[in-house]
């Protein structure tokens, strides 16, 4: 009897507790996508592992990746990229062997898995490598017939009750292929990191000829094959592949993985929701096929896919990844001619307490977990800037309706929960806005009478162009909670989390990010344990 069947039997007998319910739901969600992994067979010999096609071109050209580490498991990923030279393999179910090692020299083999993949999943492979030791480093590769993949490095998270001295994270987002080179990933690949935390806009569906350094292949993706090709082009970048091979990744998404400024079932063109949801389903499936994540699209509704999650790093930190796109209410006070975000003044709908950025269910799940967390640090990874960035005008204060300023009551609820629970060590991490931001978070933004309840660090983009300095100066002048904001450079943010505090370095290169670009430290900030708020280092 499988574990899933055992839990179903327990359900029928009425013996399931709340944790069992959660695990059963996850097992059901994983079944249609990871069934091949669940049925993976042990491989008896190297000769058996090498059985399969005789490839004319390297099928592992998209590289390898790992992600979502737990104390006893990690996701290992690859995708067979089948070229014209091997077209006969396209319609075949193909066996792939995943090999796991305890050392970088690959002299200490630990386990092997054989899985089947086919065109229905773009020949992608997701192995849930289980039975691992907490806080350990591992190396892995894939073998398919005559081809062997590059070697990847990954690690498991510490045991949930283990004392941990540090957690090193590279925070990144917004990598428009056309607008620059992925030199930030080149540096990240060479760093001593525990995780890469990517918070959205992994691909861009759009183009802007004005800022083009290199060109997207194909038109704006709307169908599954088109999204697959866009992802494959990004994975073709050597620096991005190197960063995936070097580190375990934890991920969430934003809008450009599907369509700019989409909100739930609505796009900027007010496309019929059923038509748009078919596009969203295609984008979500392609995303899963190219990422080291555990869950794919929902078996009963392909336009839904759970990306929000929570993981622990010993007793040091809880880390949430939130979904700010799939469940949100539509943007307030929309332009009748074009949807999406816009700048508004005097929008009464912003005061509607029922509106949510996360959706009611995710908001409740997150708030309950946050307020009950016993870890030293509560790290909240979400896709955008939470601190206010509106501008004071003669007609009133402006708000950009696609960001948290467009959902101010939802923001106040979350920060109010932090204040009510007396939490001191909440740090919100974001991206999206193409600038480095260090800010204080209050229930009432920019009001000195409202206590600081949390800290915020927002990373600039890997490549995507930022705001002009004139507009950014107005934002800084209108928002004293923002201690630092610069949009003229590209890069990532290096975080070192320790029991006594968090240090952050904004690692950047001038815009645009050139192929030979070199990164330096734009600014440094620190957060002291037990003291909400960001301080200049």
N, C-alpha and C positions, 0 to 999 in steps of 0.2 A: 504493500500500500504506500503510495507517495505521500509526502508531507501535506500536499494540498488535499488529498483524499482523507487523511487523518483529521485534518481540521474541519472538513465538511462533515465527517462523522460526529465530531465534537459539537458542531453547530446543531445537528439534528438532535443530539442528546441534551442540548441546552447547557453545555459546559464551556462556552467561549467567554473569555473576559474581553475588556476593551482593547488590550494590546493584540489579542488574537484576531479580533474583528479587523483591525488595521492591517495586520499581516495578510489576512485572507483577501482583503480588497486589493492589496498590492499584487498578490499572487494571481488573482483573476485578471488584473490589468496587464500583467507581464505575459500571460500565457500565449496569446496569439503571436507575439513578436519573438519571444525568447524560448519557445518550445523546443527549437533545435538545440539550444544550449542546455536546457534541462535534461535532454536525452543524450547529451554528448557521451561518447564512449571513450574509455581509456585506450591509449595507443600502446601496443606491445613492443614496438621496436622502431628504430630510425628508418629501416627499410619500409615498414608499413606506413610511416608518416610521409614518406616521399611518394607514395602511390598517387597517381592522378595525372592531369594533363601535362604534356610536354609543351611548354609555353614558347611562343615566338617573340613575345614582348613581355616586359615585366608587368605582372598583374598587380603588384604592390606599389605602384607609382604614387598612390595617395597617402602612403605612409601608415603609421600605426598610432594608436592613442590609448590612454587609460583615463578613468574618471570615477567619480562618486565613491571614494574610498570609505570603507567601514573597517572596524577592528579585525574582521575575519574575511573580508572580501573586497574585490575591486572589479570594475568593468574593464575588460580589454577589448579593443576595437580594431578592425581594419575593414577595407572594402576592396574587392577584386575589381580593378579597372580593366575591362576587356576591350582590346583594340580590334581594328579590322583584321589584323594578322591572325587573331584567334577567334574570329567571328563564330566558328562552329561551336564554341563553348557557351555562347550567349544563352541558348535555350536549355542548357543542362543544369541539373542539380549537381553542385560541385562540393567535394569534401575538402575542408581546410583543417589543418592541425595547428593548435595553439600550444606552444611550449613555454613553461615557466621555470625560471632558474633563480638560485639564491645568490649568484655572483655575476659581476659584469663580464667576466671572461667566459661565462656559459659552461663552466666545468662542473657545476653542481646542479644538475637537473632535479626538479622537484615533481612536476606533474605535466601531463599532456592531455589535451582534449581534442577529439575529432568532432566537428560540427558540419552540417550541411547548409549550404546557402544557394540561392537561386535568383532569377531576375525579378521575382515579385518583391524582393527587398533590395534590389540593385546590387545583388551579390555582396551585401554588407554582412559583417560578422560581429556579433556581440557575445563575448564569453563572460559569464559571471564567475570569476575565479574565486571559489569558496574554500573554506578550510585553511585559511592563511593565519599567520600569527600577527597580533597587533603591533603597530609601530615598527614594522619591518620594511626594508627595501627589497624589491624584486625586479628581475629583468625578464623580458618576454619577447617572443617573436612568433611569426606564423609561417607555416610551410604548406604549399599547395603544389603537388606534383614536382616539377623541376624547379620551382621558384621558391625563394626564401625571402621573407620581408626584412626590412631593417630591424634592429634591436631597439626595443623601448624600455624605459626605466619607469617604475611606479613605486608606490608605497601604500601601506595600509595606515589607517588612523590609529592612534593609541587606544588602549582599553578605556572604556567610558569613565572609569574611576581612577585611572592612572594620573599620577602627578606629572605634569609636563612643564618643561622649562621655557619652551618657545614654540611659536607657530609663525613661519615665514610665508607670506602670500604675495603674489604679483596680481594686482587688480587691473583689469583691462577691459576695454569695450571699443566699439565703433571702428571697424576696420574696412573702410571703403577701398576696394581693390584699385579703383581708378585714380584715387586722389593721393596715393603715396605708396611707399614700400614698407614692408613689415619689419623694419630694423628693430623695433621694440621687442618683437618676438625673438630676434637674434640674440639680444642681450638677455632676455628672460631665460632662454634655453641654456645659457652659460651660468646662470645664477644658482646658488644653493637655496632651493625653494622646497617647501612642503606641498604647496598647491599653486596652481594658476586659477584665479577666480575671474571668470569671464561673465560680464553682466549685460550682454546684449549687443545686437547688430553685428553678428558674426559674418553675415553676408549682407550685401545691399542689392536690392532688386532694381534700384534706380540708377540713372546715369546723369552726369552733369559735364558736358563737353568743356565748359569754361575752366574746370580745375583738373583736367584729365592728364595724368602722367603715363598711364597704361590703360588698356581698353578691355572692358567686359566682352566676352564672347556671347553672341546671340542677343535676342531682344529681351525686353522686360519679362521675367518668368511669370507664368500663370498656371501652367500645367506641370504635372509631376516630373516628366522628363526634363523640362526646362529648369526647374529648381534643382534637380540632380546635377545638371551640367554646371549650374552656377556654383554649387557647393564644390564640385570637382575642380573647377578652375581655381577657387580659393585654396583648396588643399594642394594644388599644384605648386604653390609658393614654398620654396625650400625652407625659409625661415619659420613659417608657420608649422610645417611638418616637423622641424627640429624641436620646436617648443612643445608640441604634442608628445613627441618621443621622449623628451627629457623629464616631463613632470605629469603627475596626475592633475586632471582638471575638474573643477566644479563649475556648473554653468546654469545660467538662466538666459532668457531671450528678451528682446524688445520688439520693435515694430518691423524693422527692415528685413527680418527673416521671412516676413510675409509681404507686407505692403506698408508704406510710410503712413504713420499716424492712425493705423487701424485701431478700432476700439470694439472689442467683442465681435459682433457680427456685422460691423459697419466699416466700410472703407471711405476714402475721401470723395469718391464719385457717387456715393449713395447707390451703389450697385445693389440689386435685389439680394437680400440677405442669404437666401438659399444658394444663389450663384456664388456669392463671395465665400460662403462657408465651404464650398467645394474647392475653391482656390486655397483657403486656409488649410483644408485637409491635405492637399497636395504638398503645401509648404511644410506642414508639421511632419508628414511622413519622410520627406527628403531630409529634414533636420535630424530626425531620429536615425536615419540610415547613415548619416555622416558624423555622428557625435558619440562619445563614450558615455552614454546615459542608459539607465536601466529600463525605463518605461517607454513604450511606443504609443502611437495613437490608440484611443479607446476602441475596443473590439466592436462595441455597439454604436459608436458615433466617431467616425474617423476625423471629424473636425475638432475633436477634443483630445488633449494630451496633457497629462500632468507633468509639470516641470518644477513646481514648488516643492521644497524639501527642507529637511533639517538634519544636520549632522553634528556630532560632538567631537571635540579634540581633547580627549581626556577630561580632566577637571578644569582645564584652562579656558575653554570656550565652547559655546554653542554657535553654530553658523546656520542661518536661514537663507535660502534662496527663494525669492518671491516672484510671482508672475503678475506683472502690472499691465498685461494686455488682454488676456483671454477672457477674463471675467468682469472687467470694468464696465461702469456705465458709460454711455456715449458722452462725448465732450459737451459741456454746457454751452448754451447760447450759440448754436452753430450758424455759420453762413448758409443760407438756403441754396446757394449756388455751388458750394464746395464744402465737404465735411473735413474732419480732422481738427487739429489744433489751430487756434488763432489768438491774437491778443485782443482782449476785451476790457472795457471799463463800464462799470455799472451793470453787471450781469447778476440779476437777482437769483438765478438758479444756483449760483455758487453757495448760497446760504442754505440750500436744501440738505438737511441732515441725513437723508436716506441715500445720498449718492456715495458711491464707493469706487476707489481705484482698484481694490483687490477682489471685490465681490464679497458678499456677506459670509459665505462658508469659509473662504480662505482667510478673511479678516479675523473671524472667530478662532480658527485653528491657530493662526499666528499669535494673536493676543493671548490666548490661553497658554501656549507654549512659552512665550516670552516672559510672562509674569510669573510662571512657575519654575523657570530655569534656575538651577542652583550653581551654574558655572560662573567662573570669575567674570568672563567677558561674554556679552551677547552681541554678536556680529550679525547685522541685518543687511544682506546683499540684495539689492533691487536695482531696477534698470536706470533710474534717473535721479535728479536732484530733489531732495525733500525740502531743504530750506527755501524760503521764499525768494524769488528773483524778480518780483514785480517792480514797476517804476512809478514813483509819485508824479502825477500830472495835475494840471489845473482842473481837470474834470473828475479827478479821483485816481485811485490806484489801479494800475493795469494788472492783468493776470493772463498768463499764457495757459490756455485751457487744456492742452495735452499733458502738462506736467502736474506736479502736486499742487501748484497754485490753482489748478482747475478743479481740485478735489479738497478744498481747505477743511471741510468738516471731517472728512475721513482722516486727514493728517492730524487734526486736533484730537480725534478719538484715540488714535494710536499713541500719540505723545502724552495725552492725558492718562492713558493706561500706565505708561511708564512712570509718570509722576505719582499716580495714586498707589502704585505698587512699591514706591520708594526705591526703584532701581537706579543705580549710580553708574553702571558700566555698560551702557548701550551705545553702540557705534553703528551708524548707518553708512553703508558703502554704496556708491552709485556710479553711473556713467552717463551716456546719452547726450549731454549738453556740450561735448567737445571742448571742455575746459577743466582745469584743475580748480577744485573748490575745497576750502576748509571753512567750516561754519559751525556755529552754535545752533542747537535746536531747542526751541521753547514751545510751550503749548500755544502761546500767543506770539507769533513771529515778530521780532524786532522790538518787542516791548521789554524794556529793562526791568519793569516790575514783575514780569513773568519769569520765574527761575529757569535757568538752563537745565534741561533734563537729559540731554543726549548730545553726542558729538556726530559730526558728519564729515566724511572725506569722499570727494567725487574725483574720479580719474579723468584726465583728458582722453582724447581719442587716439587710437593707434595711428590713423591716417586722416580721418575725416576733418574737413576744414571747420574752424571755429568762428565765433562771432567777431565783428569788428570792434576795435578798441573804443570807439565813441559810444556805442550802445552799452558795452561792458562797463564803462566808467559810470554811466547813468545807473546801471544795476548796482554797482558797488556803493554809490552815493545814497541810494534809496534803501539799502539793506545793511544796517550796521552789524547784523548777525554774521555776515560774510567777512571772515578775516582775510581771506585770500581768494582771488579769482583771476586766472589768466587763461586766455584762449588762443594765444599766438603760437603755441608749441604743441607738438604731438608726443605721445609716449605712453607710459603706464605708471602705476604707483606701487612702490615697494613697501610692504607693511611687515613690521616685526612685532608680534604680540607676545608679551611676557607677563607673568603674574603682577608685576609692579607697574606696568604701563605699556603703551603702544607707541611705537615710533613710525613715522610715515615720511618717505622720500618721494617727491614728484620727479620722476626720471623722464627727461624730455629732450627733444631735438627740434630745431626751428622748422616751422611750416614752410613748404611741404616736406614730409619725411622722404629723404632721398635715399637711393640705393646704398650709398656709402656714408649715410648719416651716422653720427656718433651722439650718444646720449650723455647728459650731465644732470646734476641735481638742481632743479629750479628752486625748490624751497623744501624745508623740513618742518614737521609739526610733531607734537607729542600729546598723548592723552594719559593723564595720571590715574591710576586705579583709585576708585572711590570718589573721584572729582569729575562730574560731568562737564564736558566742554573741551575744546581744542585749544592748545597753547603753542605759540611759536617756539620752535626748538632753537 
